[in-house]
Amino acid sequence: MQKNSLFNVIISDTTCVTSLSKIGKLYLLKELYGKVFITNEIFDEYKKEHEENLPDWIEIKEVKDKNKLFEINKELHLGESSAIALALENKNSLLIVDDGKARLYATDQGLTITGTIGVIKSAVEKGIIESKEKANEIFKELKNKGNFRMSKEFYEKIKYPINNIENNHKIVNQNKITLKNDKSLTYIVNSELELQKTTQPEKIAVWKKIFIDLPKYVCEKLIEVRKEIKNKNKNNEKGKGR
C-alpha cells in the first residue's frame, strides 16, 4: 500500500467512492492514499446505492462549520458542499471531486483537487494499475457499469493512446513472437512472461531478441500484405473482364 505524502488529509465526494465501488476498484483509493475521509452527507448518498458498508479505511468526518456548509449548499449539491466544507477545515487537503461546477468552486476557494479519472491515472503512474491498457479497460467499465457520466468524446480524450499491431495470432513462446489482435506489444510480452514466471535475465534476453527480430518480422509481414493486396486486385480485374 502506498501513501500520498504531499497531503495531510484526502477527502472524497460521493461520485468517486460510488463509481469505483460499483466496478470493484475501490481499493485503488486505499493503495494510493491509505486513508480517505468522507462526510455524513456523502455516506447517506452512498447508502442510497449500496447495501454493503464502506471499508474501515474510509472514515466519516463531520463538518464543523455548518454555516459554511449551508452557504456552499446554496450553489452546489449537499454531498459536494460538505466535501468542500470539510476540505476547507483541513489544511493541506486533497479533494476528490468530479462535478464541473463543484471543481470550479473548490479551486476558487484555493483547494487542491483531483477526480476519479485523476485517481486512476495516478494509480497507473505509481504502478498500482499494471498497464495503460488495463486503465483503459477501467475507464470503459466506469462508463458502462459505474454510472460515471462520460461522453464518447470525453472517453476518447482521457484514454491512453495504445499502438496496436494487428492480424497475427500467437504470443511469446520460446523466444519467438507474433502479435495478437488489439493488444500492444509490451502488454502481450510482459503478460506472457509473467505467466511463465520468467526470471529477470530471461526477460531481458527475450526483449533483446524481439528488438533484433521485430523489424525483420514486420517487413516480412508488410511484404505478405502487399502481395495479398496485389493478388486481390488482380482477381478483381479478372472478375471485371468476364
TACORSUL-V135512 format. One record per residue. RES is the residue in three letters. NEAR is the number of other ideal C-beta (glycine too) atoms within 10 Angstrom. Layout:
((RES;NEAR) (RES;NEAR))
//
This chain:
((MET;10) (GLN;14) (LYS;12) (ASN;13) (SER;6) (LEU;7) (PHE;16) (ASN;11) (VAL;18) (ILE;24) (ILE;26) (SER;26) (ASP;30) (THR;26) (THR;24) (CYS;28) (VAL;25) (THR;22) (SER;24) (LEU;24) (SER;20) (LYS;17) (ILE;18) (GLY;11) (LYS;19) (LEU;19) (TYR;15) (LEU;19) (LEU;24) (LYS;17) (GLU;16) (LEU;21) (TYR;22) (GLY;13) (LYS;13) (VAL;22) (PHE;19) (ILE;26) (THR;25) (ASN;12) (GLU;23) (ILE;28) (PHE;17) (ASP;13) (GLU;22) (TYR;19) (LYS;12) (LYS;8) (GLU;13) (HIS;13) (GLU;5) (GLU;8) (ASN;10) (LEU;18) (PRO;13) (ASP;7) (TRP;14) (ILE;21) (GLU;11) (ILE;12) (LYS;16) (GLU;11) (VAL;20) (LYS;10) (ASP;13) (LYS;11) (ASN;8) (LYS;17) (LEU;20) (PHE;12) (GLU;12) (ILE;24) (ASN;17) (LYS;7) (GLU;12) (LEU;19) (HIS;17) (LEU;17) (GLY;25) (GLU;27) (SER;24) (SER;30) (ALA;33) (ILE;29) (ALA;24) (LEU;25) (ALA;26) (LEU;19) (GLU;17) (ASN;16) (LYS;9) (ASN;9) (SER;19) (LEU;21) (LEU;27) (ILE;24) (VAL;28) (ASP;23) (ASP;18) (GLY;9) (LYS;12) (ALA;23) (ARG;19) (LEU;12) (TYR;19) (ALA;23) (THR;13) (ASP;8) (GLN;14) (GLY;8) (LEU;18) (THR;13) (ILE;23) (THR;19) (GLY;20) (THR;27) (ILE;21) (GLY;15) (VAL;22) (ILE;23) (LYS;18) (SER;18) (ALA;22) (VAL;17) (GLU;9) (LYS;13) (GLY;10) (ILE;17) (ILE;20) (GLU;14) (SER;17) (LYS;17) (GLU;19) (LYS;15) (ALA;19) (ASN;18) (GLU;14) (ILE;22) (PHE;22) (LYS;15) (GLU;17) (LEU;23) (LYS;18) (ASN;11) (LYS;12) (GLY;23) (ASN;14) (PHE;23) (ARG;12) (MET;20) (SER;9) (LYS;8) (GLU;8) (PHE;14) (TYR;16) (GLU;9) (LYS;10) (ILE;17) (LYS;17) (TYR;14) (PRO;7) (ILE;14) (ASN;7) (ASN;14) (ILE;18) (GLU;9) (ASN;12) (ASN;14) (HIS;8) (LYS;12) (ILE;17) (VAL;23) (ASN;10) (GLN;7) (ASN;12) (LYS;13) (ILE;21) (THR;15) (LEU;23) (LYS;18) (ASN;10) (ASP;10) (LYS;17) (SER;18) (LEU;16) (THR;14) (TYR;17) (ILE;20) (VAL;19) (ASN;18) (SER;16) (GLU;17) (LEU;18) (GLU;11) (LEU;10) (GLN;14) (LYS;7) (THR;16) (THR;10) (GLN;8) (PRO;8) (GLU;13) (LYS;15) (ILE;11) (ALA;13) (VAL;21) (TRP;16) (LYS;11) (LYS;14) (ILE;16) (PHE;9) (ILE;10) (ASP;13) (LEU;14) (PRO;9) (LYS;9) (TYR;17) (VAL;12) (CYS;10) (GLU;10) (LYS;15) (LEU;10) (ILE;10) (GLU;11) (VAL;11) (ARG;10) (LYS;10) (GLU;10) (ILE;10) (LYS;10) (ASN;10) (LYS;10) (ASN;10) (LYS;10) (ASN;10) (ASN;10) (GLU;9) (LYS;9) (GLY;8) (LYS;7) (GLY;6) (ARG;4))
//
